[in-house]
Amino acid sequence: MERQPEFAHRMSSKTIKIVDGAGNPVAGTEVTIRHTNHKFLFGCGIFDAIQVANKNVPADRLAFLEEKLDLFLDVFNSATLPFYWARFEPEQGKPLTQELKAAARWLKDRNVTVKGHPLVWHTLTAPWLLDLSNEEILKAQLARIERDVTDFEGLIDTWDVINEVVIMPIFDKYDNGITRISKELGRVGIIKEMFAKTRQCNPGATLLLNDFNTSINYEILIDGCLNAGVPIDAIGIQSHQHQGYWGREKLEEVLERFSHFGLPIHFTENTLTSGHIMPPEIDDLNDYQIPEWPSTPEFEERQAREVEEMYTILFKNPRVEAITTWNFSDEGAWLGAPAGLVRKDNTPKPSYEVLKKRIKGDWSTNVTGRTDEDGIITFEGFLGDYDLICGEKKVSFTVEKDAELERLVLLAEGM
């Protein structure tokens, strides 16, 4: 394929020596190399996987959701599942562990990396925490982390550990247990406690600090956490753009500011609508509640242009490791906004098609070539997983940065 220098950091040269079962080179033979999965995480919030995995809806509804998930699987390799405490454990001691496990397993079986969101948040936290003292709330929160992170290890090994801490201790919309203990512990204090417990329960997990606040306040918080030894693996940045696309200038400015920490960056919750823009005077996005927020052809084209530009900017930036579109579908989208990549009836929008073309086409590597007399073939491809097909035989391998010669043995069909 033609070299793409702007994405050189996403690619690597790979040299493969193909031998048969006796160790002899498979020389002068045509092989096909197919890219099966990106290392980069292209994801969506895909809560519908819970109903599909548990089959707890009527047959016609299940078929509709399965169609939606098929569209998702055709493009994306990463998914966020909801662990909002108020919904996950509305009654103390009765978490929905099995339902979420079924969904995580369903996704993992289809080669999708799953993230849990979030372990700690003042919004949608368990209402029964209000009956406890601050000491008991902290104990319950740490126990929740221990239980869930341990229960899901191997299925979910990426977590938004704690969400929106910049506002957490001064949150005043309503009383809640997590704001109470964040006031007592302080921002860095509560983050340190929650990260330490999560790391203890799953030492190999990828742990994120996540926030919608991209001001200097978030930078100061991250700096304080790193100075306190908090083991942050990636910085989570929410980008709910209901009030309009950030644009190249703001995107690049945010990337520059948060890159100086030297940590990977995940765009964890991205929203671009295919309807009208929320009025600029709305301070809290949650305050904008309207009966209908239609998607229109004109705005769908705008959404597609914005999605394409934003993803391209982020994919070019070497610090970014993941992008998650928050709502895959308009159906059930946050605030009723037409923020999905597919419409309520599952028909794909232009934004879906443009992302499919980029992720599965322009940013994928699929080549056909011929081995030399030593059974060797070299190619340059995007980082990730591949199948090599030779006749009726197939082997899988991975392209990583600066990888050495890999020896693949063709033994039998389907290998």
N, C-alpha and C positions, 0 to 999 in steps of 0.2 A: 504494500500500500504506500501511498505518497506520504513522506515524512511531514509531520505537523509540528514545526518548531515551537509554536506557542504552547504546546502541550507536552514538551519533551520531558517534563518532570512527572508526567503521568504514564510514561512509556519506558520500555527497556528493550534492548536487543537480546534475543534468545537463540542459543545454539543447541540443537538437539541431535544426538546420535541415535539412530534407530537400528536395533538389532533384532534378530529372530530368537527363538527359544534356545538355540544352540550357541548364541553369542555372535553370529555372523552378521556383518552389516547388511541392511536392506538397501542395496545400492540402486541408483537410477530408477527409483520408483516414485510415482506421483502420490503426494499426500495432500490432504485438505486440513487446514487448521482453523478451528472455529472458536471464537470468543464466547464463552458461556456465562461469565459473570465478572463484573467489574470489582476491583479492589475498592474503588471509590463507592461511597454509599449514596445511592439515589433512592430516596424514600418518600413515604407518605404516612400520615396518620390513617390507619386502616382498621378502625374499631369494628367494622362489619365482620371481620374474621372471627369474632367471638361467636356470633350467631351461626355462621357457616360451619365452624368446627364443632359446635355443640348440637347443630341441627334442631334447634329449639324454636323454630318458626314454621308456619304452614308451608306446604310443599311449593306453592307458587311463589311465595316470598323467598324461600330458600333458593329456588332456581334463579330469581332475579339477582339475589346477592352473589350467587356463584358466578353469574355473568359479569358482575361488577369486579369480583376478585380476579377473574380471568384477564380482564383488561389491565388491572393493576399488575399482575404477574408477568404480563407480556412486556413490561417496560422496567419495573422497579425491582430493586434487590434489598430493600430495607423497609422496615415497618415499625411504627410506634404503636404500642398498646397502652390502654388507660389503666392507671393504678391510683386514681383519685380515691383517697381514703374513704370519703363519705359514701362512695358507690361500691367500693371494693369490700368494705366491712361496715355496712350501715348499722349492724348490730354487733356489739363487741363480742369477739370470739367466734364469729361466723363469717370469715372471709370467703370471697368467691374464687378461691385458689384453683379448684378443679376446672372451672369454666375458662379462666385465663390460661391455665396450663394447656388445655386443649387447643386454644387459639395459637399460643406460642409454638406448640409442637406442630400444628398444621402448617404454620408459616415456615418453620425451620425445615420441615420435610420437603419444602419447595425451594430450598436454598435461599431463604430470605433471612437476613440478619434482623433480630428483634431487639428493640429498646423498650424499657419500661419507663413510664412517665406519670407522675414523679413519685419519689419516696416521701418527700417532705414538701408541703405547701400549705400556706394559711388558707387559701381558697379551696373549697370542696374537701376540707379536712373532716375527720370524724366528728359529728356533733356531740357524741357522748364524752368527748374530752373535757367539755365544759363542766362536767360533774366532778372533775378530778382537781387535785391541787397541782401546782406547777411541777413539783417533784414527781408526782404520779404521771403527769402528762409527758414529761421527758422520758420517764421509764417506759411508758407505753409506746412512744415514738421509736425509741431504740429497739424495743422488742419487736415492733412491726418490721423494722429494717432487717433484723436478724432472721425473723421468720420468712419474709418474702424473698429476700436475696438468697437465702439458703435454699428455699423450696424451688426457686427457678434457676438455680445455677446450672449451666449447660444449655438451657433453653433461652434465657435472657442473661447476657453477660455485658450489657451496656445499660446504664441507668442515668436518668436525670435525677441526681441525688436530692438536690434541693432547688426549689423553683422560686424566682422573683424575690430574692432576699433584700434587694435594695429598698423595696417598699415594705417588706415584711413587718418590722417592728413599729412602723408608723401607720400601718393599714388601719383605717377607721370606719370602713363600711359596715362592719358588724364584728361582734366579739367572737373570738375563736381561740382554741387552745394553743395553736402554733405561734400566733402573734404574742400571746402571753409569755411563752418561754423564750421567744426571740428577744423580747424586751429585757428579760432578765439576763440572758446569756450574751447579748450583743450579736451583731451580724457575724463577725468572724468567729465568735465563740460557738454559735449554733452550727455554722458550717463545719467547723473543725470536729465537733462531736459527731455529726452525721456522716461525714466522709470517713472518719476513723472507724466507725462501726461498720459501714458498708465495705470498706477495704478489708477489715478483719473477716467478714463473712464470705467474701469472694475476692481473694487477693489478685486474681487475674482479670477482674472486670475493668471495663472502661467507664470512668466516672466523670460525669459532667456537672458543672455549675451552670445554671440556665437562667436567663433573664431577658425581659423585653426592653429594659432600660439600657440604652447604648451611650449614655452620657458619661462624663468623667467620673460620676459616682460609682458606676460599675467597674471602671478601671481601678479606682482607689480600693474598692472592695476586693477585687482579684489580687491586687498588689499586697493588701493586708493578709489575705489568705496564704499567698505564697511565702510571705515572710514568716508566717506562723507555722509553716510546714504542712499545710493542707495538701494532700496528694491529688490535685486536680489533673485529670488526664486530657480534658478538652474543654474549651470555652464554648458554651451554648449561647447562641444569639437568636432571639425571636425576631421575626420580621413580618409582623401582621400589618399589611399595607392597605387597610381598608380606606384610608384617607389619601391614597394615591401612591404610585410607584416611587420608591426612593430615588431612582435614577443612578446613572453611572457615578456621578461625582460623590454622592453620599455613600454609596456602596464602597467605593475605593477608599474614601476617608475613614469609614468604620473599619475596613479591613486593615488599613495602615495602623490605626491606633491599637487595635487588639492583637495585631501580629507581633508587637514588640515584646510580648510576654514569652514568645518562643514556643507556645503551645498550639496544638491543632485547634482549628475552629470548626464548629458544626453549626450550620444554619438550621436550627431545630424546628422552627414553626414558621413556614413561609406562606403568606397569603397575598394573592393578587386577584382582585375581583374581575368578573366579566359583566359587571353591571355598573350603575352609577357610583361615584365616589362619595364616601361618607363626608358630611360637612366638616370643615376644618375646625370649627369652634367646639366640637365634641372633645372633651378632655379625656374621659374614660370611655373606651370603645364600647364597653358593656352598656352604656347609657343610651346607645342608639338602637332602639327596638322599633321596627316598622312591620306592618302586616305582610307586605310583599316587597321583594328585592329582586327584580327580574334580571335574567341574563339576556343580552341582546346581541344580534350578529355583529353590530358595529363594535360594541365593547368586547366581544369575544376576540375579535381581531387585535384589538389593543392589548388585551391580556396575553395573547400569543406572542406579540412583539416584546412585551415586557418580560415574560417568562424566559424567552429565548435569550434576551440580552443579559438578564440577571444570572441565569445558569451558566452562560458562557464566561462572564466575568468571574464568577466564583470558581468554576472548573479550572480556569487559567491560574488562579492564585494558589501557590504551593502550600499555603497554610490550611486551606480548606480541605476537609476530609469527608464531609457529608452535607447534603442538602435534603431537607424534608419539606415537601409541600404539605401543609397542615390538613387540608380537606381534599381527599381524592375526588369526592363527588359533591355536587351541590346539595344532594339529599342529606339533610341533617347537619349541614355546615354550620359552623359557629356563627352566631348572631343572625342566621338566616341569609348570610351573604352568598352570592353566587361565586364562591371562591374555589370551586372544584375544577378539576381537569376534565371531568365528564359531567353531563347534565343530569337532572333528576331521573331521566328515563334511561340512563346508562349510555346515551350516545356521546361519543368523544367530541370534545371541543377542539378548535384549532390548536390550543395550547397543548393538549395531549398529543396531537399528531406531530407538533414541532419538537416536543421532548422525545418522542419515540424515534424520530428521525435522527436527532442528535445522539441520544444514548445508545440506541441499537444500530445506528448507521454510521454517522460521522465519527463517533467516539468509540467505535468498536473495531476490532481487527479480525478479518476473515480472509485468509489467503490460500491459494493453491500453488504448490511448488513441487520440485523434484529433488530427491536426495542425490548427493554426489557419490563417487565411487566408494567412499568410506561410510556411507549411510548417514551423512550429515546434512542438515538443512538449517539455515539461519534466517530469522526474520525479526522485525521490530514490531512490537505490539503494545497496546494499552495494558497496564498492570491488571492482573486478575487470573481467572481460571479459564482453561482451554481444553478442548478435545482435539486430538490428532487422529484423523481417520485415514486408514490405508487399506484400500479394498473393502473387505467386510469386517476389518478389525479396527478397534478404537481404544485409545488410551487417553487418560486425563493428566494434565500437568498444570503448573502455575507459573506465570511470568511475574518475577519480582525484580526489584532494582538490583543491578550489578550481580545477577545470578551467574554461576559457573555453568559449564557444559553439563547438560542433563542427558542421561542415558535412558531411553525408553525401550522396553522390551515388548514386542508384539507377540503374544502367545496364542490367543484364541479370540474368536468372535465375541464381541460384547465386552472385552476387557477394557 
